[in-house]
Amino acid sequence: MTKWAVGDRVVANFTQAQLAGEFDAAYFPSSLGAQAHGMLSQYRILEDYGLVRIPEHLSYEEGATLPCAALTAWNAL
């Protein structure tokens, strides 16, 4: 059973296996577009824990930038 339903607006976490905490190299194989296949496809099958809901006030285009913006900020720190 999953916490998501058909039609839910979601975006994928960049690193699928890392849900919190400092980055550990053990998570690198689950990084989308790095060791794992990226998102340039019409459909993808991902684990439910690797997704987050797009806030209602954001469009799909705006929501799609969330992982990139977060990763950019993290790298800047």
ChimeraX attribute file (.defattr): number of C-alpha atoms within 10 A of each C-alpha:
attribute: neighborCount
match mode: 1-to-1
recipient: residues
	/A:1	4
	/A:2	7
	/A:3	7
	/A:4	14
	/A:5	7
	/A:6	5
	/A:7	6
	/A:8	11
	/A:9	16
	/A:10	16
	/A:11	17
	/A:12	21
	/A:13	22
	/A:14	23
	/A:15	21
	/A:16	20
	/A:17	16
	/A:18	18
	/A:19	13
	/A:20	6
	/A:21	6
	/A:22	7
	/A:23	11
	/A:24	8
	/A:25	7
	/A:26	9
	/A:27	14
	/A:28	17
	/A:29	15
	/A:30	18
	/A:31	17
	/A:32	16
	/A:33	13
	/A:34	12
	/A:35	12
	/A:36	14
	/A:37	13
	/A:38	12
	/A:39	12
	/A:40	8
	/A:41	7
	/A:42	5
	/A:43	7
	/A:44	11
	/A:45	5
	/A:46	11
	/A:47	11
	/A:48	13
	/A:49	15
	/A:50	17
	/A:51	17
	/A:52	17
	/A:53	12
	/A:54	18
	/A:55	12
	/A:56	9
	/A:57	8
	/A:58	10
	/A:59	11
	/A:60	14
	/A:61	8
	/A:62	11
	/A:63	19
	/A:64	15
	/A:65	11
	/A:66	17
	/A:67	16
	/A:68	13
	/A:69	11
	/A:70	13
	/A:71	13
	/A:72	11
	/A:73	10
	/A:74	9
	/A:75	8
	/A:76	7
	/A:77	5
